[in-house]
Structure formats: structure tokens, C-alpha cells
Amino acid sequence: MTSAVARRHPGNAEGDALGRQSIERARADSLKRVFQEVTDRLKLSLGVETNKEVALALGLSATNLGERKTRGAIPVDEIRRLCAEIGESAEWVLKGGERGANTLRVDRIQAITGRTHVEHHPINRQLLGQCIEVVELEQGRRDLRLTHVTRARLIGALYDMSIGSGRLNASAVGPLFEFIDS
């Protein structure tokens, strides 16, 4: 009965505590929902399906991204950097609304991939996973500290060199990293 009375009388300390807990719980749920919406827009922009792939693109570990999701702490700086790199609207990723025209510009694609045109093919997820794994292993083997953008470019370049055959082009790994080392 005390708690029922406490909820009806806002001046009561127990009622105030219960009210604050309800507000905090609602705020946390709202932040998690917003985080998920932002993550979904990033997945759409990047053409990926998993949070691990989003984390990699942002330069975060999957664990770190998961912890941020639990807290509802959106990695705004990382998102803005990534959006600038891929030509996506950071405002759209962070706030939603109308996306407008595809903002991924040909000159940026050319700078990243070295190609003057863009071909749209379904992503070979198995091959992409192999490329990610090989780049991470080689990065560790060479004891390199790469930015998330450089790592993403290496993965993309290796994927582009491998997609024609549908299997990993292992002979391309060394030259890619030698270029980075120089």
C-alpha cells in the first residue's frame, strides 16, 4: 500500500524515486531505439548487414559498438568521418528523414577504388569475409596501425581484385601492404 500511495503523491521520496526510474528507463529505451535506427541507416549506406561490418567501417571493435549500443552512445565523430569518406550525408545517417539523391559521388568512388565507373553487383559476403580476415591477419603480422579508412580501402581493393574470379586473390595481398609500408 505504501508504494501505491507513494506513486499518487509526487512529494513523497519513494514516489519521486519510482518516477525517476521510469523516466530513466524510457530515456534508455529511446536512446537504444535511436542507436538502432542510425545503425540501420549506416548498414544501408555501406551495403552491409551486420553490426560487425558497421563497427569495422567505423574503426571500432564489434564489442565497443555493442557496448555503445547498450549505453545508447552514438559514435558521432566516427560516423561523420566515415560519411565524409564515402560521400554520404551524415545528417541523414544521424537524424533520418529524406535521404535525397544518392550522394556517393563518382570521383570519390574513383579515389577509393581506382575505377572510373561503378558496377553494381550483389556482394559476395563469403569473399568479403575472407578479405577482411586476410587484411586483419596481415595487419597484425606486419604490426601496422592502420586507420579505419585505410583498412577499409585495403579490404575494398582486395575484394575488387578478387571478385572477378569469385575467390580470394592471395597474390594481391603482399603488393597492397607493400604500398602501405612505403
N, C-alpha and C positions, 0 to 999 in steps of 0.2 A: 504494500500500500504506500510505503514511503516513496518508492520510485515513481508511482503513478501521480502522487501529489507533487513530487519534485518536478515532473515534466509539465505540470499545469501552472507552476509558479516560477516564472523565469528568474526571480531574485534569489531563489534557493541555489546553493552551491552545487548540489548534486544535479539539479536540472540544468544549470549552466554547463557543467562538465559533459553531460549527455548531449547537449546541443552542439557544443564544440566538436565532440567526437563525430557527430552526424555530418557536420559541415566539413570536417577534415576528410572523412571517408568519401563524401560526394566530390570534393575537390580532387582527391587522389584518383578516383574513378574517371573524372573528367580529363585529367592530365594524361592518363593511360590511353583513353579513347583518342585524344588529340595526337598523341605519340604514334598510335597505330595508323591513324589517317595520314600523317606525314610519312611514315614508313611505307605505306601502300603507294603513295604518290612517287616516292623515290624508286620503288620497285618498277612502277610503270615507266618512269623516265629512263631507268637503266636497262630495262628489258630483262629483269631478273625475277626470281620467285621467292628466294629465301632471305631471311634476316642476316644469315652469314654472308651472303653476297653483298648485301647493303653495307654491312659492317666493313667488309674488305674495301669497298669503294670509298667509304668514309675514312679509312685508315684507322679503324677501331677493331678490337677483337670482338668476336661474337659474344663473349662473356661480358665485356664492357657495355656493348649495346643492350644486352639483356638486363644488366643492372640499371642502365639509364631508363629502360622501359618500365621497370618496376617502380622507379622513383618518378617517372614522368618527366625526366630531364632531357629535353630535346637537344641534340648536339648542333646548335645553330651555326656556330663558326665553321664546323666541318661541312655542313650542308651548303652554306654559302660558297665555300671554296670549291666544292665538287660541282655545284651548279654553274659557277663561272667557268670551270674547266670544260664541261660538256655542253654549255650553251643553253641550259635550261633556266627557266625563271625560278629563282629562289623564293620569290614571293608566292608563286603558285604552289611550290613544294611545301612551304611552311604554313600557308594560310588557306590554300584551296581556292575555290571559285572557278572562274573561267580560265582555262588554260590558253586559249587562243591558238594561234598558228604554231606549228612545230618550230621550236626555237633552236633546234640543233642545226647549226649553220655548216654549209659545205666546207668553208675554209677551216673551221675547227676540226671537222672530221678529217680533212686532208692533213692537217698538222699532227693529229694523233695517229692516223693510220698510214699516211703517206699516199693515200689514194685520192684521186680527183672526183670520184663518184662513189655513191653509196649503193650497195646492193642489199636488199632486204631478204634475208633467208631466215628460216627458223633456227634458233640457237641449238647447237649440238651440246647439250648440257654435260654429257659424259666427257666429251673432248674439252670443254671449258674447265671442268673439274680437274682433268689431268693437267691442263696448262697452269691452273692455279697452284696445284700441288708441286709441279716441277719448278715453277718460279720461286715458290717459298723455300723449297729444298735447296735450290741453287743460291738463293739469297743467304741462307744460313751457312751453306758450305763456304761461300766466299766472305762470310762475316760482313755483309754490307748492310748499311742502314739506308733504306730507300723511303722516299716519301710515298704516300698512298697513290699519288698521281703517277709517279714513275713506275711503281709496282703494277698499277692498272694498265699503263701503256705497254709494259713488258708482256703482261698476260694477253692483252689485246693483239699485240704484234705476233706473238707466238701462235695464238688462235688463228689469226688471219693467214699465217704461213702454213697452217696445218689443215684448215677447213677444206681445201681443195681435195685432199686425199681422204679426209674423214678420220685421219689418225694423227697422233702427235708427231710433229716434225722435230725429232730429238736433235738432229744436226744443227738446228737453228738456235738452240739454247746457248751454246758457247759464244757464238758471234754476238748475240744480243747482249750478253753480260759483259763481253769484252768492250763493246761500245760504251757501256755504262761505266766500266772501270777506268776508261781513258779520260 
